[in-house]
Amino acid sequence: MRIGLLVSKKGFYSHKRLEEVAKARGHEFITLDLHECFVNITSSEHHVYHQKGKAITGLDAIIPRILPDITFYGTAVLRQFELQGVFPVNNSLSIIKAQDKLRTLQIFAKHGVPMPVTGFAHSPENTEAVIKSVGGAPLVAKLIEGMEGKGVVLAETKSAAVSVINAFKGLNANILVQEFIEESAGHDLRLYVVGGKVVAAMERIAQKGEFRANVALGADVRPVKITAEERKIAVKAAKVIGLDVAGVDILRSKNGPLVIEINSCAGLRGIERASGADVAGSIIDFLEANVKPYSKRQSE
């Protein structure tokens, strides 16, 4: 099998692990930098070009690792591969949904996936009303297209919440306002879903004085035993967004598990280290099980 890895940044641990596992199983593996790709759109050909106009041909599968800052262009390139009949680990539409936190939460709401109460407003005149709608302060304000904990602010008082929300609005930034789940402050779970199954899980513990439990912000990771309900919710969250490979972030609240985020290109380092699971291997397993059936459907 010839596998392409479509990345918006090179050199990550996750990329190296996927390449290592794929090659160990005898697969051909090439890494494609999105910034060096361009597409040629015609009714008869669906080429993607890379490095001085060389067409990329013969791929059986594509693993997209597209960060939020290049979602529009990255998913356009991925769609071009889809037009060729290349099997995507996550398809372009599912990635677009996952990268938009507001759209993700609206889909969760439609399908009954439990999550924190969330508000969204445009006008500063609605700031106090949206604060009240999520139960008041303390609350969490999040940039819709943020990642790795960036653009996430805890406002502990009403006056602080008003200032934070209006400051974001003054920068024309779209933000969500969410209830603060106090009992889980500084802790969350990351469940890794591949092909409709949870293949690994970890608990993330924030540094002292920090409420965001992101590995990129220095959070510690450790193995965790998840409940059947947490497993079921993570699988459902990935399914309703359309992701076959996803990192699902869950808070343990007094009212049960709450999904706070889903990630279409979740990192492998922390979760493999904490859980001892071969997540990269599970992703290649998924490709090996699905590429031929997918190719057959595309040719029919």
Secondary structure, DSSP 8 states (H G I E B T S, - for coil): -EEEEEESS---HHHHHHHHHHHHTT-EEEEEEGGGEEEEE-SS-EEEEETTTEE----SEEEEE--GGGHHHHHHHHHHHHHTT-EESS-HHHHHHHH-HHHHHHHHHHHT-----EE--SSGGGHHHHHHHTTSSSEEEEETT--TTTTEEEE-SHHHHHHHHHHHHHTT--EEEEE--GGGTTEEEEEEEETTEEEEEEEEE--TT-----GGGT-EEE-----HHHHHHHHHHHHHHT-SEEEEEEEEETTEEEEEEEETT--SHHHHHHH---HHHHHHHHHHHHHHHHHHHHH-
